[in-house]
């Protein structure tokens, strides 16, 4: 398993990251623990979670349960030193944490203490803001995104005060590094500028959606990543399972994410199924599994720090982990580029 730098932090993480958002809803604690053991056995050292997980579905009763499952594994295994652990501070509007309050300098210590307690650890390796207070174009909001109502002065003041709060946590030893999620190129540029002006830790990573079906990152954010050493942590690299093909031709597997969440967060569109079929044709042409093709392609991108994938059973997990051993030939990449041009932005 290849290791890659986490920004300029000196921390190295596996090119594949084990996602956890089904643990505590679709997966039992025992299944989550088994996934961690298998992933570590195969060279993964990076686990991503969030205080709001699980999300399949989201509920008040299960909020925080995923962190608790990971914490129980840490306590039982004694292997905290073997994992790089990332979690997230929920943003404005998430009612099951702090009644939907925005991220503030005051909320950061409280949220971190909650995560540390559930994770049964004394530090978090990568602490991320889940989405910006000012809003985001992610999750299909790009089709009507309008930033004209934003207040720049308030945004900059918020960034300064939260960076200073994060620096206090770094000094306290509760977090090692800081990252963003669902951010824009302008937003990331401001976080970096303010950190370099001395307000707090420099963002190491950006966790945004990225897959063969969702390539918004390829434009301005790709350039920022490469020039500023801010690695992408790609979430939904299988497009919420669409790229596996399990939903093709009207299929709806029992207990699957689509069966739980309906339209897969706006990803379920006729053009998405057409695009999946085209990518499967590429996989078949070159004798590749479509899941491994999709993940291996992510690993070729010059700005990628790690691709975060999830699984609900061990067969899915083993299949995904096998992507780390695949090298895509130039003709495969060329066919993928042609397919992207023929099926751009399917959702």
Secondary structure, DSSP 8 states (H G I E B T S, - for coil): --EEE-TTSS-EEESEEEE-TTBTTTB-HHHHHHHHHHHHHTT--EEE--TT---TT--TTTTTHHHHHHHHHHHHH--GGG-EEEEEE--TT-TTTGGG----HHHHHHHHHHHHHHHT-S-EEEEEESS-TT--STTTGGGG--GGG--HHHHHHHHHHHHHHHHHHHHHTSEEEEEEES--HHHHHHHHHHHHTTSS--EEEEEEE-BTTB-GGGTHHHHHHHHHT-EEEEE-TTTTTGGGTTTGGG---TT-HHHHHTTTTTT--HHHHHHHHHHHHHHHHTT--HHHHHHHHHHHSTTEEEEEE--SSHHHHHHHHGGGG----HHHHHHHHHHHHHT----
